[in-house]
Amino acid sequence: METLSFAFGMLTVIGVALVTAVVVGIVKVLKMEKRMHELQRWHESDNMTMHQRISNEYEAINRVMSDERKEMNDRIDHLNSYVDSRFDKMENKFIGTNAVKKQIIND
């Protein structure tokens, strides 16, 4: 009888230890799962924030480039206008002196 009681006692201790290990394992798995969901939400939020910042920087860079391109085109137009003006003055001067020479020759 003592041997049987000892065996039942040992089985009870082993059973309680096994149930305790299973319960502790389940609790740890649930905590880990909760932590994973928190990290996933944090990752998604951080990812969205990062994409928004990149998008804002991209738009700012595009605005600056557009402004610079417009300024460069304005300068090119101004330079072309200046060159045309100088060329017209030179042409008028040359044509004016040629016209006088032609008029002198024709007279």
C-alpha positions in Angstrom: 0.0 0.0 0.0 2.9 2.4 0.8 4.4 1.8 -2.6 1.1 2.4 -4.3 0.5 5.6 -2.3 4.1 6.7 -3.2 3.5 6.1 -6.9 0.2 8.0 -6.8 1.9 10.8 -5.0 4.7 11.0 -7.5 2.3 10.9 -10.4 0.3 13.7 -8.8 3.5 15.8 -8.4 4.5 15.0 -12.0 1.0 15.9 -13.2 0.9 19.1 -11.3 4.3 20.1 -12.6 3.2 19.2 -16.1 0.0 21.2 -15.9 2.0 24.1 -14.3 4.5 24.0 -17.2 1.7 23.9 -19.8 -0.1 26.9 -18.1 3.1 28.9 -17.9 3.9 28.1 -21.5 0.4 29.2 -22.6 0.7 32.4 -20.7 4.1 33.1 -22.2 2.8 32.4 -25.7 -0.2 34.7 -25.2 2.1 37.5 -23.9 4.4 37.0 -26.9 1.5 37.0 -29.3 0.2 40.3 -27.7 3.7 41.8 -28.0 4.0 40.7 -31.6 0.7 42.4 -32.4 1.9 45.6 -30.7 5.1 45.5 -32.6 3.3 44.9 -35.9 1.0 47.9 -35.2 4.0 50.0 -34.3 5.8 48.9 -37.5 2.8 49.7 -39.7 2.5 53.1 -38.0 6.2 53.8 -38.3 6.1 52.7 -41.9 3.2 55.0 -42.7 4.9 57.9 -41.0 8.1 57.2 -43.0 6.3 57.0 -46.3 4.5 60.3 -45.5 7.8 62.0 -44.7 9.4 60.7 -47.9 6.3 61.9 -49.9 6.5 65.4 -48.3 10.2 65.6 -49.0 9.7 64.5 -52.6 7.0 67.1 -53.1 9.2 69.8 -51.6 12.1 68.8 -53.8 9.9 68.8 -56.9 8.6 72.3 -56.0 12.2 73.6 -55.6 13.2 72.0 -58.9 10.2 73.4 -60.6 11.0 76.9 -59.3 14.6 76.6 -60.3 13.6 75.3 -63.8 11.2 78.3 -64.2 13.9 80.7 -63.1 16.4 79.2 -65.5 13.9 79.4 -68.4 13.2 83.0 -67.5 16.9 83.8 -67.6 17.3 82.0 -70.9 14.4 84.0 -72.3 15.9 87.2 -71.0 19.3 86.3 -72.5 17.8 85.5 -75.8 15.9 88.8 -75.8 19.1 90.6 -75.0 21.0 88.9 -77.8 18.2 89.5 -80.2 18.2 93.2 -79.2 21.9 93.5 -79.7 21.8 91.7 -83.0 18.9 94.0 -84.2 21.0 97.0 -83.3 24.0 95.7 -85.1 21.8 94.8 -88.1 20.2 98.2 -88.2 23.6 99.9 -88.0 25.0 97.7 -90.8 21.9 98.1 -92.9 21.8 101.8 -92.2 25.4 102.3 -93.4 24.8 100.0 -96.4 21.7 101.9 -97.4 23.6 105.2 -97.3 26.4 103.6 -99.5 23.8 102.2 -101.9 22.0 105.5 -102.1 25.3 107.2 -102.8 26.2 104.7 -105.5 22.7 104.9 -107.0 22.8 108.7 -107.2 
